[in-house]
Amino acid sequence: MPESGKSQALGQAGDFVRDLANYVGRRTPGLLLLVAAGAVLEGASLFLLVPLLGTLFAGDNPLSGLPAAVWTLLPAVRDSARLPVILLLFGGVMGLRALVLWQRDLRLGALQIGYLESKRSMLAQALADSRWSELNAMGHGRITHLMSGDIQRCAAGVHFLLQGSVAVVLVVVQAAVAVMLAPQLALVALGFLAIGALVMGRWLGATRDIGAKVTAANMAIMVELGRFLGGLKAAMSQNMDAAFVAGFRRDLDLAARQQIAFVNRQAALRVMWSLLGAAVACGVLMLGYFVLRSPPAVLLALLVVLARVAGPAAQIQSGMQQIAYALPAWQALRQILTELPVRDRPKSQTQRGLSRLCPVRFDAVTCLHTASGGQGGIRNLSITLTPGDMIAVGGSSGAGKTTFADLLAGLLEPQEGRITVGDQRLDAGTVPDWRARLAYVTQDPLLFNDTVRTNLLWGGVEADEAAIARALELTGADQVVDRMPQGLDSIVGENGALVSGGERQRLALSRALLRRPEVMILDEATSALDADSEAAVLAALAAFEPRPLIVVISHRPQVLAACDRRLTFEAGRLIDDTRR
């Protein structure tokens, strides 16, 4: 891998570690104490193997030739009592170690889960706080993949980072034990293991590249899946599902090849570490037995220590590969957090309430869409909307109707001019209060895979049975609910899949009425109803008391005729404003 790429990977790894460290914060000292205690107890248990082996196998003089440090572990006891005492010490150390490791792993697991959930929460908050124009332009497949696949990859990276940190401490303690047992042999063995780690560490850059390719391939899968599910009915009705499956399989194949490449690297590393560990152990035993004439108990204990060192060392190497593999996913998460522009709100600006039932004024408002080269949107719009108006908004496709509705809802901000409610400007400080009084119903309204009642009361709406019945009656949705087997407690399916398009729109209109809004925006919200049903719903809305300001976007002449006022847009400009 080029040095620039390797430096970039190291820089990203450093950012990843700092980000996790910032999350851990004040919990760091306690966590470090548990990690250190576990490692020290592990070393003590290994060190106790020397007198244990010496007592078992060295005959009448079990401690002859052993390091002087071993003597300090044993009290002055008779030879016959030495083995029980050593076993008692060994059992006590292992029991204490088990308790420490339990608490250590519990806290590490909680940190891993907490860190990842904080990232999910941060992303959700960033999505909620971002500007609608940028959020709408961002692919839903990308966001879905970040919330699922990339977050899981980050979880794996965090897991191996935390476990790798534990492994580093274990390696240090176990290496110290090895040096205390047999300094020369231990230094030779650790030197060869370090050389092997450096050689295998050169694969980190390539592993990061594989992770980046997997991220891109999985993203393509989610985007393609989102497109297909979004147009599922049209795709299946035109035999386009086969083409989708073919493209989906291509993306899956690409992602699978990259993932297999990573698994292959991990497997190869494990084999290499096993071979290296076996070679080092054999070499050290030969050197100690034939050249240095080390006591058998020391050689056996050293062999056990080296075997234990090889495990955490391999875990460190494998963890570094996993972290490198997860870095592109973490980078993608960090990138989207920087890409999402939050709604401008000066620190000194707090949320402010708006006066009730005031005229809404557009003063020379311009809002153009950069994605379309500035061609779509609204240009120099000046208009006043009064409470109780029922306004039809018409015009050709792309004339600016939806942009006008989004501006009215506070989803878009004027690039020029201003929008006021009474004498107060609609801005970041007043938009929350404005949206609390507004109901927006689209052509394809969102319903959750839950009961009718839950969908009607979505968003914290409070309404008693009488209010629910009244709202359903006004939109004709009462007949829909009456036909359902469990009435209001019937499940409507994912996005209302168990009801028709017209029934879904009726339920969404009922939900909007239950908000008791001062402003209702209906963007083709009755398009799935037949002409008579649509006329009945519009008449009921027109007779609603107190009637909110109702803005109805539609192409149908009968809808336009049912309203008190008609606005016509063309190429982003208001060309007609007629009252009946």
C-alpha positions in Angstrom: 0.0 0.0 0.0 1.4 3.5 -0.8 2.8 5.4 2.2 0.1 8.1 1.8 -2.6 5.5 2.1 -1.0 4.0 5.1 -0.6 7.4 6.8 -4.3 8.1 6.1 -5.3 4.7 7.6 -3.2 5.4 10.7 -4.7 8.9 11.0 -8.2 7.5 10.8 -7.3 4.9 13.4 -6.0 7.6 15.7 -9.3 9.6 15.3 -11.3 6.4 16.0 -9.3 5.7 19.2 -9.7 9.4 20.4 -13.4 9.3 19.7 -13.9 6.2 21.8 -11.7 7.6 24.5 -13.8 10.7 24.7 -16.9 8.6 25.1 -15.3 6.5 27.9 -14.2 9.7 29.7 -14.2 9.4 33.5 -14.7 5.7 33.4 -11.2 5.2 32.1 -9.3 4.9 35.5 -11.7 2.2 36.9 -11.6 0.3 33.6 -7.8 0.5 33.5 -7.6 -0.8 37.1 -9.7 -3.8 36.2 -7.7 -4.6 33.1 -4.4 -4.3 35.0 -5.7 -6.4 37.9 -6.8 -9.1 35.5 -3.5 -9.1 33.8 -1.5 -9.2 37.0 -3.6 -12.1 38.4 -3.0 -13.9 35.1 0.7 -13.4 35.5 0.6 -14.5 39.1 -1.2 -17.7 38.1 1.4 -18.4 35.4 4.3 -17.7 37.8 2.8 -20.2 40.3 3.2 -22.9 37.7 6.9 -23.0 38.3 6.8 -24.2 41.9 3.8 -26.4 41.1 5.7 -28.2 38.3 8.8 -28.3 40.4 7.0 -29.9 43.3 5.3 -32.5 41.0 8.2 -33.5 38.9 11.5 -32.6 40.4 11.8 -35.2 43.1 13.4 -34.6 46.5 14.7 -31.1 45.7 11.9 -29.5 43.7 13.1 -26.0 43.9 16.8 -26.5 43.0 17.9 -24.3 40.1 14.7 -22.2 40.0 14.7 -18.4 40.0 15.1 -16.8 43.4 11.8 -14.9 42.8 9.9 -18.2 43.1 11.0 -18.6 46.7 9.1 -15.4 47.7 5.8 -17.0 46.6 6.1 -19.9 49.1 5.8 -19.6 52.9 8.1 -21.7 55.1 6.2 -24.9 55.1 7.1 -28.6 55.3 7.8 -30.4 52.0 4.7 -32.6 52.6 2.5 -29.5 52.8 4.1 -27.6 49.9 1.8 -29.0 47.2 -1.5 -28.3 49.0 -0.3 -24.7 49.8 0.7 -24.1 46.2 -2.7 -25.5 45.0 -4.5 -23.3 47.5 -2.6 -20.2 46.3 -3.2 -21.1 42.7 -7.0 -21.7 43.3 -7.3 -18.4 45.2 -5.6 -16.4 42.4 -7.7 -18.1 39.7 -10.9 -17.4 41.6 -10.1 -13.8 42.2 -9.0 -13.5 38.5 -12.4 -14.9 37.5 -14.3 -12.2 39.5 -12.1 -9.5 38.1 -12.5 -10.7 34.5 -16.3 -10.9 35.0 -16.5 -7.2 36.0 -14.0 -6.2 33.3 -15.9 -7.9 30.5 -19.2 -6.6 31.8 -18.0 -3.0 31.7 -16.3 -3.4 28.4 -19.5 -4.9 26.9 -21.5 -2.0 28.3 -19.1 0.5 26.9 -19.2 -1.1 23.5 -23.0 -1.1 23.4 -23.3 2.4 24.8 -20.8 3.8 22.3 -22.6 2.4 19.3 -26.0 3.4 20.6 -24.7 6.9 21.1 -23.6 7.0 17.5 -27.0 5.8 16.4 -28.7 8.4 18.6 -26.3 11.1 17.3 -27.1 10.2 13.7 -30.9 10.2 14.4 -30.6 13.6 16.0 -28.5 14.9 13.1 -31.2 13.7 10.7 -33.9 15.3 12.7 -32.0 18.6 13.0 -30.9 18.8 9.4 -32.4 20.9 6.7 -35.1 19.2 4.7 -33.6 20.1 1.3 -30.3 18.4 2.1 -31.9 15.5 3.9 -34.3 14.8 1.0 -31.4 14.8 -1.5 -29.5 12.3 0.6 -30.2 8.7 -0.4 -32.4 6.8 1.9 -30.4 3.6 1.1 -27.3 5.3 2.4 -28.9 6.3 5.7 -30.4 2.9 6.2 -27.1 1.2 5.5 -25.3 3.5 8.0 -27.9 2.7 10.7 -27.5 -1.1 10.1 -24.5 -2.5 8.3 -22.0 0.2 8.9 -23.0 0.5 12.6 -22.5 -3.2 13.0 -19.0 -3.0 11.4 -18.2 -0.1 13.8 -19.4 -2.4 16.6 -16.9 -5.0 15.6 -14.2 -2.4 15.4 -15.0 -1.1 18.9 -15.1 -4.7 20.2 -11.7 -5.5 18.9 -10.3 -2.2 20.0 -11.4 -2.7 23.6 -10.3 -6.4 23.6 -7.1 -5.5 21.9 -6.3 -3.0 24.6 -6.8 -5.8 27.2 -4.6 -8.1 25.1 -1.8 -5.5 25.1 -1.8 -5.4 28.9 -1.8 -9.2 29.1 1.1 -9.5 26.6 3.1 -7.0 28.7 2.5 -8.8 32.0 3.0 -12.3 30.5 6.2 -11.1 28.8 7.4 -9.8 32.1 6.7 -13.2 33.7 8.6 -14.9 30.9 11.6 -12.6 31.4 11.6 -13.3 35.2 11.6 -17.0 34.6 14.3 -17.1 31.9 15.6 -13.8 30.7 17.7 -15.0 27.8 15.1 -17.4 26.4 12.2 -15.0 26.9 14.0 -12.2 25.0 14.8 -14.4 22.1 11.2 -15.7 21.9 9.7 -12.2 22.2 12.0 -10.8 19.6 10.9 -13.4 17.0 7.3 -12.8 17.8 7.7 -9.0 17.4 9.4 -9.5 14.0 6.5 -11.7 12.9 4.0 -9.0 14.1 5.7 -6.3 12.1 5.8 -8.4 9.0 2.1 -9.3 9.2 1.2 -5.7 10.2 2.0 -4.7 6.6 -1.4 -6.2 5.6 -3.3 -3.5 7.5 -3.5 -1.0 4.6 -4.8 -3.6 2.2 -7.4 -4.7 4.8 -8.7 -1.1 5.1 -9.1 -1.0 1.3 -11.1 -4.2 1.4 -13.3 -2.6 4.1 -13.9 0.4 1.9 -14.9 -1.8 -1.0 -17.3 -3.7 1.2 -18.8 -0.5 2.5 -19.4 0.7 -1.1 -20.8 -2.6 -2.3 -23.2 -2.9 0.7 -24.3 0.6 0.1 -25.1 -0.2 -3.5 -27.1 -3.2 -2.3 -29.2 -1.0 0.0 -29.8 1.7 -2.6 -30.9 -0.9 -5.2 -33.1 -2.6 -2.7 -34.7 0.8 -1.8 -35.4 1.6 -5.4 -37.0 -1.7 -6.0 -39.2 -1.7 -2.9 -40.2 1.9 -3.6 -41.6 0.9 -7.0 -42.4 -2.7 -6.2 -45.9 -2.6 -7.8 -44.7 -1.0 -11.0 -41.6 -3.3 -11.2 -43.6 -6.5 -10.8 -46.4 -5.4 -13.2 -43.9 -4.7 -16.0 -41.7 -7.8 -15.4 -38.9 -5.6 -14.2 -38.3 -7.8 -11.1 -36.0 -10.1 -13.1 -33.7 -7.2 -14.0 -33.7 -6.1 -10.4 -32.7 -9.5 -9.2 -29.9 -9.7 -11.7 -28.5 -6.3 -10.6 -29.0 -7.2 -7.0 -27.0 -10.5 -7.4 -24.2 -8.6 -9.1 -23.9 -6.3 -6.1 -24.2 -9.2 -3.7 -21.4 -11.1 -5.5 -19.1 -8.1 -5.3 -19.7 -7.6 -1.6 -19.3 -11.4 -1.0 -16.0 -11.5 -2.8 -14.6 -8.6 -0.7 -15.8 -10.2 2.5 -14.3 -13.6 1.5 -11.0 -11.8 0.8 -11.1 -10.4 4.4 -12.0 -13.7 5.9 -9.1 -15.3 3.9 -6.7 -12.7 5.4 -7.9 -13.4 8.9 -7.6 -17.2 8.4 -4.1 -16.8 6.9 -3.0 -14.6 9.9 -4.2 -17.3 12.4 -2.3 -20.0 10.5 0.8 -17.9 10.4 0.6 -17.0 14.1 0.2 -20.7 14.9 3.2 -21.7 12.8 5.3 -18.9 14.2 4.3 -19.7 17.8 5.1 -23.4 17.4 8.5 -22.6 15.7 9.5 -20.2 18.4 8.4 -22.6 21.2 10.4 -25.5 19.7 13.5 -23.3 19.2 13.3 -21.9 22.7 13.0 -25.4 24.2 15.9 -26.7 22.2 18.1 -23.7 23.2 17.1 -23.9 26.9 17.5 -27.7 27.2 20.7 -28.3 25.2 22.6 -25.0 25.5 21.6 -23.2 28.6 20.7 -26.3 30.6 17.6 -24.7 32.2 15.6 -26.7 34.8 12.8 -28.7 33.2 10.2 -26.9 35.4 11.3 -23.5 34.1 11.2 -24.8 30.5 7.7 -26.2 31.0 6.4 -23.1 32.7 8.1 -20.9 30.0 6.4 -23.0 27.3 3.0 -22.4 29.0 3.7 -18.7 29.3 4.8 -18.4 25.6 1.6 -20.3 24.6 -0.4 -17.8 26.6 1.5 -14.8 25.1 0.8 -16.1 21.6 -2.9 -15.9 22.2 -3.2 -12.3 23.1 -0.6 -11.4 20.5 -2.6 -13.1 17.8 -5.7 -11.3 19.2 -3.9 -8.0 18.8 -2.9 -8.7 15.3 -6.4 -9.9 14.4 -8.0 -7.0 16.2 -5.8 -4.5 14.2 -7.1 -6.2 11.0 -10.7 -5.9 12.2 -10.2 -2.3 13.1 -8.7 -1.5 9.7 -11.7 -3.3 8.1 -14.1 -1.3 10.2 -12.5 2.1 9.7 -14.2 2.9 6.4 -17.6 2.2 8.0 -16.7 4.5 10.9 -15.4 7.1 8.5 -18.7 6.9 6.5 -20.6 7.6 9.7 -18.5 10.5 10.6 -18.8 11.9 7.0 -22.5 11.9 7.0 -22.6 13.7 10.4 -20.5 16.5 8.8 -22.5 16.5 5.6 -25.9 17.0 7.4 -26.3 20.8 7.8 -28.3 21.6 10.8 -30.9 24.3 10.7 -29.3 27.6 11.5 -30.1 28.8 15.0 -27.8 31.3 16.8 -26.9 30.2 20.3 -28.7 33.1 21.8 -31.9 32.3 19.9 -34.5 30.2 21.8 -37.8 28.8 20.7 -40.5 31.5 20.5 -44.2 31.1 20.3 -46.4 32.6 17.6 -49.6 34.6 17.8 -52.7 32.5 17.1 -54.8 32.7 13.9 -52.6 35.4 12.2 -52.2 36.0 8.5 -49.3 34.3 6.9 -47.3 36.5 4.5 -44.7 35.7 1.9 -42.7 38.8 1.2 -40.6 38.6 -2.1 -39.8 35.0 -1.3 -37.4 33.1 -3.5 -36.3 29.5 -3.0 -34.6 27.6 -5.9 -33.4 24.0 -6.0 -29.7 23.8 -6.6 -30.0 20.1 -7.6 -32.0 21.2 -10.7 -29.6 24.0 -11.6 -31.8 26.6 -10.0 -34.7 25.9 -12.4 -37.2 24.5 -10.0 -38.7 26.3 -7.0 -40.3 29.6 -6.2 -39.3 33.1 -7.5 -40.2 36.4 -5.9 -43.5 35.3 -4.3 -45.5 37.9 -2.4 -48.9 36.7 -1.0 -51.0 36.8 2.1 -52.9 33.7 3.4 -55.7 34.4 5.9 -57.1 32.1 8.6 -60.0 30.0 7.4 -59.1 30.3 3.7 -59.5 27.1 1.7 -56.9 27.5 -1.1 -56.4 25.4 -4.2 -52.9 25.4 -5.6 -52.6 24.4 -9.2 -50.1 24.4 -12.1 -48.1 22.1 -14.2 -45.6 19.6 -12.9 -42.5 21.4 -11.6 -44.3 24.8 -11.4 -43.4 25.2 -7.7 -46.5 23.9 -5.9 -44.8 21.6 -3.6 -42.0 24.1 -2.9 -44.7 26.6 -1.9 -46.2 24.0 0.5 -42.8 23.1 1.9 -42.0 26.8 2.5 -45.3 27.2 4.3 -44.6 24.2 6.5 -41.1 25.5 7.4 -39.4 22.6 5.7 -37.5 24.9 3.4 -36.1 28.3 4.2 -36.3 31.3 1.8 -33.0 32.2 0.0 -34.4 35.7 -0.4 -37.3 37.5 1.2 -39.1 36.3 4.4 -42.2 34.5 5.7 -44.1 36.0 8.6 -46.9 34.8 10.8 -48.6 38.0 12.1 -45.7 40.3 12.9 -43.2 37.4 13.7 -40.8 36.0 11.2 -40.9 32.2 10.5 -37.3 31.2 11.4 -35.5 28.6 13.5 -36.8 30.0 16.7 -40.5 30.0 15.7 -40.7 27.0 13.4 -41.1 24.4 16.2 -44.2 26.2 17.5 -45.5 26.6 13.9 -45.1 23.0 13.1 -47.0 22.0 16.3 -50.0 23.7 14.8 -49.7 22.3 11.3 -50.9 19.1 9.6 -49.3 18.0 6.3 -50.8 15.1 4.3 -49.0 13.8 1.2 -50.2 11.7 -1.7 -48.6 8.6 -0.2 -49.0 9.1 3.6 -46.9 7.1 6.0 -48.7 4.5 8.1 -46.8 2.2 10.6 -47.2 -1.5 11.0 -49.5 -1.0 14.0 -53.1 -0.5 15.0 -55.4 2.1 13.5 -55.6 3.8 16.9 -51.8 4.0 17.2 -51.5 5.5 13.7 -54.2 8.0 14.4 -52.6 9.2 17.6 -49.0 9.1 16.2 -46.8 12.0 17.3 -48.3 12.3 20.8 -51.8 13.4 19.7 -54.3 13.1 22.6 -57.9 12.4 21.7 -60.8 10.6 23.3 -63.1 8.1 21.6 -65.6 10.8 20.6 -62.9 12.9 18.9 -61.6 9.9 17.1 -65.1 8.9 15.9 -65.7 12.5 14.7 -62.5 12.7 12.7 -63.1 9.3 11.1 -66.7 10.3 10.2 -65.5 13.6 8.5 -63.2 11.7 6.2 -65.3 8.7 5.6 -62.8 6.5 7.3 -65.4 5.3 9.9 -66.7 2.9 7.2 -63.2 1.6 6.7 -62.7 0.9 10.4 -66.1 -0.6 10.8 -65.2 -3.2 8.1 -62.0 -4.2 10.0 -62.2 -7.3 12.2 -60.9 -5.5 15.3 -62.0 -2.0 14.6 -59.5 0.6 15.9 -57.3 -2.2 17.2 -56.8 -3.7 13.7 -53.3 -3.8 12.2 -52.9 -1.8 9.0 -49.6 -3.5 7.9 -46.3 -2.1 6.9 -47.0 1.4 5.4 -50.7 0.5 5.3 -50.2 -2.5 3.1 -53.4 -4.1 4.4 -55.6 -1.2 3.3 -56.2 0.4 -0.1 -54.6 3.6 -1.2 -57.8 5.6 -0.7 -58.4 4.1 2.7 -54.8 5.0 3.7 -55.5 8.6 2.6 -58.7 8.7 4.6 -56.9 7.5 7.7 -54.1 10.1 7.2 -56.6 12.9 6.8 -58.3 11.7 10.1 -55.0 11.8 11.8 -54.4 15.3 10.5 -57.8 16.5 11.9 -57.0 15.0 15.3 -54.1 17.3 15.6 -56.6 20.2 15.7 -54.4 22.2 13.3 -54.5 25.8 12.4 -53.0 25.0 9.0 -53.6 22.0 6.8 -51.5 21.2 3.8 -52.9 18.5 1.5 -50.5 17.6 -1.3 -52.6 15.4 -3.6 -53.9 13.9 -0.4 -57.2 12.8 -2.0 -55.8 11.6 -5.3 -56.7 7.9 -4.6 -60.4 8.7 -3.9 -63.1 8.6 -6.6 -64.7 11.9 -7.6 -67.7 11.6 -5.3 -65.7 10.5 -2.3 -63.2 13.3 -2.8 -66.0 15.9 -3.1 -67.5 14.6 0.1 -64.2 14.8 2.0 -63.5 18.3 0.8 -67.0 19.4 1.7 -66.6 18.0 5.2 -63.2 19.8 5.5 -64.8 23.1 4.3 -67.5 22.8 6.9 -65.2 22.0 9.7 -65.5 24.4 12.7 -63.3 26.2 13.4 -61.9 25.8 9.9 -58.1 25.9 9.7 -56.2 27.5 6.8 -56.4 24.7 4.2 -54.0 24.6 1.3 -54.9 21.9 -1.3 -52.5 21.0 -4.0 -54.1 19.1 -6.9 -54.4 18.8 -10.6 -58.1 17.9 -10.6 -60.6 20.6 -11.7 -63.2 19.4 -9.2 -60.8 19.9 -6.3 -59.9 23.4 -7.5 -63.5 24.3 -7.8 -64.3 23.2 -4.2 -62.0 25.8 -2.8 -62.6 29.5 -2.0 -59.4 30.7 -3.6 -57.2 29.5 -6.4 -53.4 30.0 -6.8 -51.8 29.0 -10.1 -48.0 28.7 -10.4 -45.9 28.5 -13.6 -42.2 28.1 -13.8 -41.9 29.1 -10.1 -44.0 32.3 -10.4 -47.5 33.0 -9.2 -49.5 33.8 -12.3 -53.0 33.8 -10.9 -54.7 34.5 -7.6 -58.4 34.2 -7.9 -61.2 34.2 -5.2 -64.6 32.9 -5.8 
